[in-house]
């Protein structure tokens, strides 16, 4: 059951990452340009580490994982179908 829960989650994250990478190269946002200096995907990680943004990213992703873990326990107990977050 754990693998049935993990597969759709990782697939959704991978699709969002691919869409974000494509969108980042196609569109520009003035707020993003001011923060990252217009860095593209390959150089963005280094720029964000220098700015200190990665700690905040880690915090919010960890916060989201708390809800994923609660949903995993519901799946293992048979209370919901794997990957079904009811939205």
N, CA, C and O atoms as CSV, one atom per row, in Angstrom:
chain,resi,resn,atom,element,x,y,z
A,1,UNK,N,N,0.823,-1.199,0.000
A,1,UNK,CA,C,0.000,0.000,0.000
A,1,UNK,C,C,0.866,1.261,0.000
A,1,UNK,O,O,0.489,2.277,-0.584
A,2,UNK,N,N,2.024,1.193,0.655
A,2,UNK,CA,C,2.876,2.370,0.698
A,2,UNK,C,C,3.360,2.736,-0.699
A,2,UNK,O,O,3.392,3.915,-1.051
A,3,UNK,N,N,3.735,1.746,-1.494
A,3,UNK,CA,C,4.193,2.020,-2.861
A,3,UNK,C,C,3.064,2.556,-3.728
A,3,UNK,O,O,3.296,3.407,-4.587
A,4,UNK,N,N,1.842,2.071,-3.516
A,4,UNK,CA,C,0.702,2.587,-4.276
A,4,UNK,C,C,0.417,4.036,-3.918
A,4,UNK,O,O,-0.113,4.776,-4.746
A,5,UNK,N,N,0.754,4.458,-2.709
A,5,UNK,CA,C,0.593,5.848,-2.290
A,5,UNK,C,C,1.724,6.708,-2.842
A,5,UNK,O,O,1.488,7.841,-3.261
A,6,UNK,N,N,2.938,6.192,-2.847
A,6,UNK,CA,C,4.107,6.970,-3.257
A,6,UNK,C,C,4.147,7.228,-4.762
A,6,UNK,O,O,4.586,8.295,-5.192
A,7,UNK,N,N,3.698,6.272,-5.562
A,7,UNK,CA,C,3.807,6.427,-7.014
A,7,UNK,C,C,3.039,7.621,-7.566
A,7,UNK,O,O,3.629,8.402,-8.313
A,8,UNK,N,N,1.744,7.816,-7.242
A,8,UNK,CA,C,1.064,9.003,-7.773
A,8,UNK,C,C,1.635,10.310,-7.228
A,8,UNK,O,O,1.673,11.317,-7.936
A,9,UNK,N,N,2.077,10.294,-5.977
A,9,UNK,CA,C,2.644,11.509,-5.391
A,9,UNK,C,C,3.908,11.921,-6.137
A,9,UNK,O,O,4.051,13.085,-6.512
A,10,UNK,N,N,4.815,10.993,-6.353
A,10,UNK,CA,C,6.049,11.311,-7.056
A,10,UNK,C,C,5.780,11.686,-8.514
A,10,UNK,O,O,6.459,12.549,-9.070
A,11,UNK,N,N,4.803,11.047,-9.124
A,11,UNK,CA,C,4.437,11.410,-10.492
A,11,UNK,C,C,3.910,12.834,-10.584
A,11,UNK,O,O,4.251,13.565,-11.514
A,12,UNK,N,N,3.083,13.230,-9.628
A,12,UNK,CA,C,2.543,14.592,-9.625
A,12,UNK,C,C,3.641,15.620,-9.401
A,12,UNK,O,O,3.651,16.671,-10.043
A,13,UNK,N,N,4.561,15.324,-8.496
A,13,UNK,CA,C,5.668,16.246,-8.250
A,13,UNK,C,C,6.545,16.377,-9.487
A,13,UNK,O,O,6.982,17.478,-9.823
A,14,UNK,N,N,6.805,15.271,-10.162
A,14,UNK,CA,C,7.633,15.312,-11.372
A,14,UNK,C,C,6.948,16.116,-12.479
A,14,UNK,O,O,7.612,16.863,-13.198
A,15,UNK,N,N,5.636,15.972,-12.624
A,15,UNK,CA,C,4.917,16.752,-13.642
A,15,UNK,C,C,4.949,18.240,-13.320
A,15,UNK,O,O,5.125,19.060,-14.220
A,16,UNK,N,N,4.780,18.604,-12.038
A,16,UNK,CA,C,4.869,20.014,-11.651
A,16,UNK,C,C,6.272,20.570,-11.882
A,16,UNK,O,O,6.425,21.714,-12.309
A,17,UNK,N,N,7.286,19.769,-11.602
A,17,UNK,CA,C,8.663,20.223,-11.811
A,17,UNK,C,C,8.943,20.450,-13.292
A,17,UNK,O,O,9.581,21.437,-13.658
A,18,UNK,N,N,8.475,19.550,-14.140
A,18,UNK,CA,C,8.688,19.719,-15.576
A,18,UNK,C,C,7.948,20.946,-16.098
A,18,UNK,O,O,8.497,21.716,-16.885
A,19,UNK,N,N,6.706,21.128,-15.662
A,19,UNK,CA,C,5.940,22.302,-16.091
A,19,UNK,C,C,6.590,23.590,-15.588
A,19,UNK,O,O,6.628,24.584,-16.313
A,20,UNK,N,N,7.094,23.586,-14.371
A,20,UNK,CA,C,7.767,24.761,-13.824
A,20,UNK,C,C,9.041,25.093,-14.568
A,20,UNK,O,O,9.338,26.266,-14.791
A,21,UNK,N,N,9.807,24.075,-14.959
A,21,UNK,CA,C,11.043,24.307,-15.702
A,21,UNK,C,C,10.755,24.918,-17.063
A,21,UNK,O,O,11.462,25.823,-17.507
A,22,UNK,N,N,9.721,24.426,-17.721
A,22,UNK,CA,C,9.353,24.966,-19.035
A,22,UNK,C,C,8.831,26.388,-18.891
A,22,UNK,O,O,9.226,27.274,-19.649
A,23,UNK,N,N,7.951,26.611,-17.926
A,23,UNK,CA,C,7.370,27.940,-17.733
A,23,UNK,C,C,8.435,28.971,-17.370
A,23,UNK,O,O,8.364,30.120,-17.806
A,24,UNK,N,N,9.413,28.564,-16.578
A,24,UNK,CA,C,10.471,29.478,-16.161
A,24,UNK,C,C,11.275,29.983,-17.360
A,24,UNK,O,O,11.711,31.135,-17.366
A,25,UNK,N,N,11.474,29.152,-18.358
A,25,UNK,CA,C,12.220,29.580,-19.539
A,25,UNK,C,C,11.371,30.392,-20.511
A,25,UNK,O,O,11.915,31.127,-21.335
A,26,UNK,N,N,10.043,30.271,-20.428
A,26,UNK,CA,C,9.170,30.968,-21.373
A,26,UNK,C,C,8.671,32.315,-20.866
A,26,UNK,O,O,8.475,33.232,-21.664
A,27,UNK,N,N,8.465,32.456,-19.578
A,27,UNK,CA,C,7.842,33.666,-19.034
A,27,UNK,C,C,8.782,34.342,-18.031
A,27,UNK,O,O,9.637,33.698,-17.423
A,28,UNK,N,N,8.602,35.640,-17.878
A,28,UNK,CA,C,9.376,36.372,-16.879
A,28,UNK,C,C,8.414,37.151,-15.981
A,28,UNK,O,O,7.368,37.625,-16.424
A,29,UNK,N,N,8.794,37.267,-14.722
A,29,UNK,CA,C,8.023,37.996,-13.728
A,29,UNK,C,C,8.951,39.039,-13.118
A,29,UNK,O,O,10.071,38.700,-12.735
A,30,UNK,N,N,8.526,40.293,-13.015
A,30,UNK,CA,C,9.420,41.319,-12.457
A,30,UNK,C,C,9.915,41.004,-11.043
A,30,UNK,O,O,11.062,41.302,-10.709
A,31,UNK,N,N,9.062,40.407,-10.217
A,31,UNK,CA,C,9.485,40.042,-8.866
A,31,UNK,C,C,10.550,38.962,-8.879
A,31,UNK,O,O,11.501,39.001,-8.099
A,32,UNK,N,N,10.382,37.997,-9.775
A,32,UNK,CA,C,11.374,36.927,-9.903
A,32,UNK,C,C,12.688,37.468,-10.442
A,32,UNK,O,O,13.762,37.085,-9.976
A,33,UNK,N,N,12.603,38.358,-11.421
A,33,UNK,CA,C,13.819,38.924,-12.007
A,33,UNK,C,C,14.593,39.720,-10.966
A,33,UNK,O,O,15.824,39.687,-10.956
A,34,UNK,N,N,13.894,40.436,-10.088
A,34,UNK,CA,C,14.566,41.189,-9.035
A,34,UNK,C,C,15.241,40.260,-8.025
A,34,UNK,O,O,16.313,40.580,-7.512
A,35,UNK,N,N,14.624,39.116,-7.738
A,35,UNK,CA,C,15.181,38.181,-6.755
A,35,UNK,C,C,16.314,37.354,-7.332
A,35,UNK,O,O,17.380,37.249,-6.725
A,36,UNK,N,N,16.092,36.767,-8.497
A,36,UNK,CA,C,17.056,35.806,-9.055
A,36,UNK,C,C,17.931,36.403,-10.136
A,36,UNK,O,O,18.854,35.738,-10.608
A,37,UNK,N,N,17.677,37.618,-10.537
A,37,UNK,CA,C,18.496,38.225,-11.578
A,37,UNK,C,C,18.288,37.599,-12.940
A,37,UNK,O,O,19.155,37.703,-13.808
A,38,UNK,N,N,17.159,36.953,-13.141
A,38,UNK,CA,C,16.869,36.338,-14.436
A,38,UNK,C,C,17.588,35.029,-14.669
A,38,UNK,O,O,17.691,34.588,-15.814
A,39,UNK,N,N,18.092,34.388,-13.619
A,39,UNK,CA,C,18.814,33.121,-13.774
A,39,UNK,C,C,17.880,32.043,-14.302
A,39,UNK,O,O,16.730,31.934,-13.876
A,40,UNK,N,N,18.383,31.263,-15.221
A,40,UNK,CA,C,17.593,30.155,-15.763
A,40,UNK,C,C,17.753,28.923,-14.872
A,40,UNK,O,O,18.451,28.964,-13.859
A,41,UNK,N,N,17.113,27.850,-15.254
A,41,UNK,CA,C,16.981,26.677,-14.403
A,41,UNK,C,C,18.330,26.124,-13.924
A,41,UNK,O,O,18.448,25.739,-12.761
A,42,UNK,N,N,19.329,26.078,-14.776
A,42,UNK,CA,C,20.587,25.443,-14.380
A,42,UNK,C,C,21.375,26.266,-13.363
A,42,UNK,O,O,22.123,25.697,-12.569
A,43,UNK,N,N,21.226,27.576,-13.368
A,43,UNK,CA,C,21.976,28.432,-12.444
A,43,UNK,C,C,21.137,28.888,-11.256
A,43,UNK,O,O,21.665,29.507,-10.332
A,44,UNK,N,N,19.859,28.597,-11.267
A,44,UNK,CA,C,18.967,29.120,-10.239
A,44,UNK,C,C,19.292,28.592,-8.847
A,44,UNK,O,O,19.219,29.342,-7.875
A,45,UNK,N,N,19.644,27.327,-8.736
A,45,UNK,CA,C,19.951,26.751,-7.421
A,45,UNK,C,C,21.062,27.527,-6.734
A,45,UNK,O,O,20.933,27.870,-5.559
A,46,UNK,N,N,22.131,27.808,-7.427
A,46,UNK,CA,C,23.252,28.527,-6.821
A,46,UNK,C,C,22.849,29.940,-6.400
A,46,UNK,O,O,23.273,30.420,-5.349
A,47,UNK,N,N,22.036,30.601,-7.212
A,47,UNK,CA,C,21.582,31.951,-6.880
A,47,UNK,C,C,20.709,31.919,-5.627
A,47,UNK,O,O,20.851,32.771,-4.750
A,48,UNK,N,N,19.817,30.950,-5.543
A,48,UNK,CA,C,18.924,30.865,-4.386
A,48,UNK,C,C,19.665,30.478,-3.105
A,48,UNK,O,O,19.284,30.912,-2.018
A,49,UNK,N,N,20.705,29.676,-3.220
A,49,UNK,CA,C,21.513,29.349,-2.037
A,49,UNK,C,C,22.213,30.606,-1.538
A,49,UNK,O,O,22.265,30.844,-0.331
A,50,UNK,N,N,22.748,31.410,-2.444
A,50,UNK,CA,C,23.412,32.657,-2.057
A,50,UNK,C,C,22.438,33.631,-1.386
A,50,UNK,O,O,22.822,34.344,-0.459
A,51,UNK,N,N,21.180,33.667,-1.846
A,51,UNK,CA,C,20.177,34.584,-1.289
A,51,UNK,C,C,19.592,34.069,0.024
A,51,UNK,O,O,18.974,34.839,0.760
A,52,UNK,N,N,19.771,32.788,0.331
A,52,UNK,CA,C,19.237,32.217,1.554
A,52,UNK,C,C,17.793,31.768,1.460
A,52,UNK,O,O,17.112,31.657,2.480
A,53,UNK,N,N,17.317,31.512,0.262
A,53,UNK,CA,C,15.915,31.143,0.048
A,53,UNK,C,C,15.676,29.655,0.275
A,53,UNK,O,O,14.544,29.257,0.550
A,54,UNK,N,N,16.690,28.837,0.169
A,54,UNK,CA,C,16.498,27.388,0.218
A,54,UNK,C,C,16.015,26.908,1.585
A,54,UNK,O,O,15.321,25.894,1.660
A,55,UNK,N,N,16.360,27.605,2.662
A,55,UNK,CA,C,15.865,27.225,3.980
A,55,UNK,C,C,14.359,27.377,4.085
A,55,UNK,O,O,13.679,26.531,4.665
A,56,UNK,N,N,13.840,28.461,3.520
A,56,UNK,CA,C,12.396,28.676,3.524
A,56,UNK,C,C,11.697,27.622,2.674
A,56,UNK,O,O,10.626,27.137,3.037
A,57,UNK,N,N,12.293,27.274,1.562
A,57,UNK,CA,C,11.734,26.234,0.702
A,57,UNK,C,C,11.682,24.902,1.443
A,57,UNK,O,O,10.683,24.186,1.369
A,58,UNK,N,N,12.745,24.574,2.149
A,58,UNK,CA,C,12.776,23.339,2.930
A,58,UNK,C,C,11.692,23.345,4.009
A,58,UNK,O,O,11.043,22.324,4.237
A,59,UNK,N,N,11.494,24.471,4.666
A,59,UNK,CA,C,10.469,24.567,5.708
A,59,UNK,C,C,9.081,24.284,5.145
A,59,UNK,O,O,8.347,23.469,5.704
A,60,UNK,N,N,8.704,24.948,4.039
A,60,UNK,CA,C,7.357,24.782,3.498
A,60,UNK,C,C,7.139,23.397,2.897
A,60,UNK,O,O,6.034,22.860,2.982
A,61,UNK,N,N,8.151,22.819,2.302
A,61,UNK,CA,C,8.003,21.456,1.793
A,61,UNK,C,C,7.870,20.458,2.933
A,61,UNK,O,O,7.111,19.495,2.827
A,62,UNK,N,N,8.594,20.676,4.015
A,62,UNK,CA,C,8.446,19.804,5.191
A,62,UNK,C,C,7.060,19.933,5.800
A,62,UNK,O,O,6.479,18.946,6.251
A,63,UNK,N,N,6.530,21.154,5.812
A,63,UNK,CA,C,5.174,21.385,6.316
A,63,UNK,C,C,4.156,20.609,5.490
A,63,UNK,O,O,3.229,20.017,6.041
A,64,UNK,N,N,4.327,20.611,4.166
A,64,UNK,CA,C,3.415,19.860,3.292
A,64,UNK,C,C,3.548,18.357,3.509
A,64,UNK,O,O,2.562,17.630,3.385
A,65,UNK,N,N,4.738,17.884,3.829
A,65,UNK,CA,C,4.949,16.455,4.061
A,65,UNK,C,C,4.220,15.954,5.297
A,65,UNK,O,O,3.883,14.773,5.374
A,66,UNK,N,N,3.969,16.829,6.266
A,66,UNK,CA,C,3.227,16.426,7.466
A,66,UNK,C,C,1.843,15.926,7.064
A,66,UNK,O,O,1.372,14.905,7.566
A,67,UNK,N,N,1.192,16.657,6.147
A,67,UNK,CA,C,-0.137,16.237,5.696
A,67,UNK,C,C,-0.060,14.976,4.843
A,67,UNK,O,O,-0.963,14.141,4.889
A,68,UNK,N,N,0.999,14.836,4.075
A,68,UNK,CA,C,1.194,13.620,3.298
A,68,UNK,C,C,1.384,12.400,4.175
A,68,UNK,O,O,0.916,11.309,3.847
A,69,UNK,N,N,2.070,12.587,5.288
A,69,UNK,CA,C,2.281,11.478,6.220
A,69,UNK,C,C,0.978,11.088,6.898
A,69,UNK,O,O,0.702,9.902,7.082
A,70,UNK,N,N,0.176,12.076,7.270
A,70,UNK,CA,C,-1.137,11.772,7.860
A,70,UNK,C,C,-2.010,11.017,6.859
A,70,UNK,O,O,-2.717,10.079,7.229
A,71,UNK,N,N,-1.960,11.425,5.600
A,71,UNK,CA,C,-2.738,10.733,4.571
A,71,UNK,C,C,-2.215,9.319,4.355
A,71,UNK,O,O,-2.997,8.405,4.095
A,72,UNK,N,N,-0.912,9.129,4.457
A,72,UNK,CA,C,-0.339,7.787,4.302
A,72,UNK,C,C,-0.860,6.851,5.380
A,72,UNK,O,O,-1.190,5.700,5.094
A,73,UNK,N,N,-0.937,7.329,6.611
A,73,UNK,CA,C,-1.458,6.478,7.684
A,73,UNK,C,C,-2.924,6.122,7.444
A,73,UNK,O,O,-3.347,5.005,7.740
A,74,UNK,N,N,-3.702,7.066,6.911
A,74,UNK,CA,C,-5.093,6.758,6.570
A,74,UNK,C,C,-5.166,5.693,5.482
A,74,UNK,O,O,-6.038,4.826,5.524
A,75,UNK,N,N,-4.269,5.748,4.518
A,75,UNK,CA,C,-4.240,4.743,3.453
A,75,UNK,C,C,-3.888,3.378,4.013
A,75,UNK,O,O,-4.526,2.380,3.679
A,76,UNK,N,N,-2.876,3.332,4.861
A,76,UNK,CA,C,-2.456,2.050,5.428
A,76,UNK,C,C,-3.541,1.435,6.311
A,76,UNK,O,O,-3.609,0.214,6.449
A,77,UNK,N,N,-4.390,2.275,6.909
A,77,UNK,CA,C,-5.490,1.766,7.729
A,77,UNK,C,C,-6.734,1.463,6.898
A,77,UNK,O,O,-7.727,0.981,7.442
A,78,UNK,N,N,-6.705,1.734,5.601
A,78,UNK,CA,C,-7.832,1.441,4.725
A,78,UNK,C,C,-8.920,2.493,4.735
A,78,UNK,O,O,-10.036,2.210,4.297
A,79,UNK,N,N,-8.642,3.706,5.220
A,79,UNK,CA,C,-9.660,4.749,5.300
A,79,UNK,C,C,-9.814,5.536,4.005
A,79,UNK,O,O,-10.816,6.229,3.831
A,80,UNK,N,N,-8.854,5.449,3.098
A,80,UNK,CA,C,-8.940,6.168,1.822
A,80,UNK,C,C,-8.124,5.434,0.776
A,80,UNK,O,O,-7.265,4.614,1.100
A,81,UNK,N,N,-8.404,5.740,-0.486
A,81,UNK,CA,C,-7.680,5.125,-1.597
A,81,UNK,C,C,-6.328,5.816,-1.776
A,81,UNK,O,O,-6.213,7.009,-1.494
A,82,UNK,N,N,-5.311,5.101,-2.234
A,82,UNK,CA,C,-4.004,5.722,-2.443
A,82,UNK,C,C,-4.084,6.880,-3.443
A,82,UNK,O,O,-4.678,6.748,-4.513
A,83,UNK,N,N,-3.483,8.006,-3.083
A,83,UNK,CA,C,-3.447,9.179,-3.958
A,83,UNK,C,C,-4.682,10.050,-3.930
A,83,UNK,O,O,-4.717,11.078,-4.606
A,84,UNK,N,N,-5.698,9.673,-3.168
A,84,UNK,CA,C,-6.950,10.422,-3.130
A,84,UNK,C,C,-6.917,11.414,-1.967
A,84,UNK,O,O,-7.095,11.035,-0.810
A,85,UNK,N,N,-6.683,12.702,-2.295
A,85,UNK,CA,C,-6.619,13.732,-1.273
A,85,UNK,C,C,-7.927,14.515,-1.166
A,85,UNK,O,O,-7.979,15.526,-0.467
A,86,UNK,N,N,-8.971,14.069,-1.839
A,86,UNK,CA,C,-10.322,14.653,-1.743
A,86,UNK,C,C,-10.412,16.102,-2.228
A,86,UNK,O,O,-11.207,16.881,-1.703
A,87,UNK,N,N,-9.604,16.463,-3.221
A,87,UNK,CA,C,-9.770,17.776,-3.825
A,87,UNK,C,C,-9.473,17.718,-5.289
A,87,UNK,O,O,-9.559,18.735,-5.976
